[in-house]
């Protein structure tokens, strides 16, 4: 529809009305399936499929599926985070575990079906956002529609008689509306009509778009975390240090695009680990505090720093986080072979078998003395009917009980072994019964096979090192999504029209104000409209009263001169909370 | 006109989305387990002119002497990352000991980097295995970290061959074999 001519002889009022109430977008929607009858059937199917995929309903279903799919990921043990727990699950549910595995439920976030949901959602969002962006740009560049002829037919309208001429009345209304940051449209020069169209609330669509874009951002952030992030575990004994390299880590679960040389080049030393326990009362033995005192350098040559890593208080170094996830005891042993030479001296991590009392199991392997030991460590030892037990988790009265073996440990065969297990095949027990040692004591093995000394006790910590580059962007996008959603909920798109005609009496004019909104879910347009209409009328009477001397009311104000007194720029306090829209 | 434009937009978007989805799907689906390359042995070789410069370092040996890589300039260096706790390292050690003997006269020096270990344990092994060449005491993997950009050691053992000019000529991931090492050393001798 063109704006070139506006003949006085009523040009199809129905069409005018249509233009005013046309969708609050840019241009009429292309009719669905508007390819016409001559389109290729395949193309039609493709278009149909694409429209289905990018429809809001599909996106919501996919979002729901994504949430649903994450449930097994948090309920069932996952290969990536805890392979041991998966093995345990296999052992305890031998019948269903293989089936769950076939469905990828032990590795949900890397399973093809999860990726499919994720990617479809991604495609759906992209397919929705791009046309929306064009639509928004288009609507921002399209002026408001012309004012309909009969404003009384709009959902909201009011009219009043004015002493001003139609030009001046419309001018005053335009100033009020412009002051409230409405976008305005005036009739073409020389049309002889006096009206103003105003539109406001574009932020609604901006918010909507922001919401969609932020959702995309969340998806991309999570993908970035999965592709470029990594998780690693490291067991570190007091006094030991390690450099963040793949071979130094006990467990390393890299993202799909992480290579060994991408690790942050930090180094860390565990100076001391302190675990405090409640000494008395009901909860005696319960931990009250953990504190890992570490020194670290973010990169070679950087200034060393120190930190106290506590539960829920990780060390942040070079965009990665180091969490304290476990601890235990590492009794230090010195093993001497039959030749009298030291074959082994190391603080050996023992694994807690009882997390309440920290009774722990471990092995000592001295292959170069052909000796191996299985040990039980107790931090606070008592003897219960000849059996070694621990009564408190702190190392108040540490002791170890050792069973010695001699023979070939088969460590030169090339096959990997667990450092926590001793394969006694091909070895013989050196004595019939376990031998108890306290710090400082040495056990001379029978038959001159050597000796083992319990030097002392150190503690170890288990650290989780995580690098997730998607975490912060995901949070930011989440906040943006919420902001966008709020905008699109609370901002409404609305149009206000003002039309003035010369009064029947010949002087003054009749001014009609009409209002229209599409989405008034949150309500309030009626009040806003009433206030606006009142303000327009008020500004007008102010214009009539104020100019003391010259400006005769009938004087046209067509030069766009602002109202001297009415000051429509400052709306009444609180009258329009959405004036920024 | 709008109609044509809209259709183009939709088509372009569709193509982009499908491409992106495809790319992501490929990355998602082609990845194996994170540590997949751990078990695999392999040899990496660099041609002369394309050899990365090995980082210099000064460190303490298992017996307490100071060793710096730059002091080996003019010799080919075989740098073996190992630990006495690591069965494949222990298994390959005799091969390295033999090679060290054979190549000594040809200006090839062998050097160990003992990681995640204590000097007592490591020396007990070098004595029993008859390893004559020195090893750096590197319990915290610091030398490994220095090499991470030119010769990433993803697991022990890893053996890096550094040519006379101090550039990395190649590396063996996993246990070395006699044949692999003689080939690497022959090629490393060619520096131009």
Contacts between the chains, C-beta under 8 A, distances in Angstrom:
chain1	res1	chain2	res2	distance
A	27	B	2	5.6
A	30	B	2	7.2
A	30	B	3	5.3
A	30	B	6	5.7
A	34	B	3	7.1
A	47	B	10	7.9
A	50	B	10	6.7
A	50	B	14	5.6
A	80	B	34	7.7
A	110	B	28	7.0
A	110	B	31	7.6
A	112	B	28	7.5
A	112	B	29	6.3
A	115	B	24	7.4
A	115	B	25	6.3
A	115	B	28	4.4
A	115	B	29	7.1
A	119	B	21	4.4
A	119	B	24	5.8
A	119	B	25	6.1
A	120	B	21	7.8
A	122	B	17	7.3
A	122	B	20	7.2
A	122	B	21	6.7
A	122	B	24	7.6
A	123	B	17	4.2
A	123	B	18	7.2
A	123	B	20	7.7
A	123	B	21	5.4
A	126	B	13	6.2
A	126	B	16	7.1
A	126	B	17	4.6
A	126	B	20	7.5
A	127	B	10	7.6
A	127	B	13	5.6
A	127	B	14	6.8
A	127	B	17	6.0
A	130	B	9	6.3
A	130	B	13	4.4
A	131	B	6	7.0
A	131	B	9	6.1
A	131	B	10	6.6
A	131	B	13	7.3
A	134	B	5	7.9
A	134	B	6	7.6
A	134	B	9	5.9
A	223	B	24	6.9
A	227	B	27	6.7
A	240	B	139	6.5
A	240	B	140	7.0
A	241	B	139	7.3
A	241	B	140	3.9
A	241	B	142	8.0
A	242	B	140	4.9
A	242	B	141	5.8
A	243	B	140	5.6
A	243	B	141	4.4
A	243	B	142	5.1
A	243	B	144	6.6
A	243	B	145	3.7
A	244	B	145	7.1
A	245	B	141	5.1
A	245	B	144	4.8
A	245	B	145	4.9
A	245	B	148	5.7
A	245	B	153	6.9
A	246	B	152	7.0
A	246	B	153	7.5
A	246	B	154	4.7
A	246	B	155	7.4
A	247	B	81	7.4
A	247	B	115	6.9
A	247	B	141	6.5
A	247	B	144	5.9
A	247	B	153	5.1
A	247	B	154	6.1
A	247	B	155	5.2
A	247	B	156	5.8
A	247	B	158	7.7
A	248	B	115	7.2
A	248	B	116	6.8
A	248	B	140	7.4
A	248	B	141	3.8
A	248	B	144	6.7
A	248	B	145	7.9
A	252	B	34	6.5
A	252	B	35	6.4
A	253	B	34	4.8
A	254	B	34	5.0
A	256	B	27	5.4
A	256	B	28	7.1
A	256	B	31	4.5
A	257	B	27	7.0
A	259	B	152	7.2
A	260	B	148	6.6
A	260	B	152	4.0
A	260	B	153	7.9
A	260	B	154	4.9
A	261	B	148	5.0
A	261	B	149	5.4
A	261	B	152	4.9
A	263	B	148	7.1
A	265	B	145	5.9
A	265	B	148	7.2
A	267	B	140	6.5
A	267	B	142	6.6
A	267	B	145	7.1
A	269	B	140	7.5
A	300	B	145	7.2
A	300	B	146	7.1
A	334	B	120	7.6
A	337	B	124	7.6
A	341	B	124	6.8
A	341	B	127	7.2
A	342	B	120	4.9
A	342	B	124	6.8
A	343	B	120	7.5
A	343	B	121	7.5
A	343	B	124	4.2
A	344	B	120	6.4
A	344	B	121	5.4
A	344	B	124	6.7
A	345	B	118	5.8
A	345	B	120	3.8
A	345	B	121	7.0
A	346	B	118	4.8
A	346	B	120	7.3
A	346	B	121	6.1
A	365	B	85	7.7
A	366	B	121	7.9
A	366	B	124	7.3
A	367	B	84	7.8
A	367	B	90	7.4
A	367	B	125	7.6
A	368	B	84	7.5
A	368	B	121	7.8
A	368	B	124	3.9
A	368	B	125	5.3
A	368	B	127	7.2
A	368	B	128	4.5
A	369	B	124	7.1
A	411	B	87	5.0
A	411	B	90	5.6
A	412	B	87	6.9
A	412	B	90	4.6
A	412	B	91	5.5
A	413	B	87	6.3
A	413	B	91	6.5
A	414	B	87	5.5
A	414	B	88	5.0
A	414	B	90	7.8
A	414	B	91	3.7
A	414	B	92	7.9
A	414	B	175	6.6
A	415	B	87	5.8
A	416	B	87	5.9
A	416	B	88	7.4
A	417	B	87	6.0
A	419	B	85	6.5
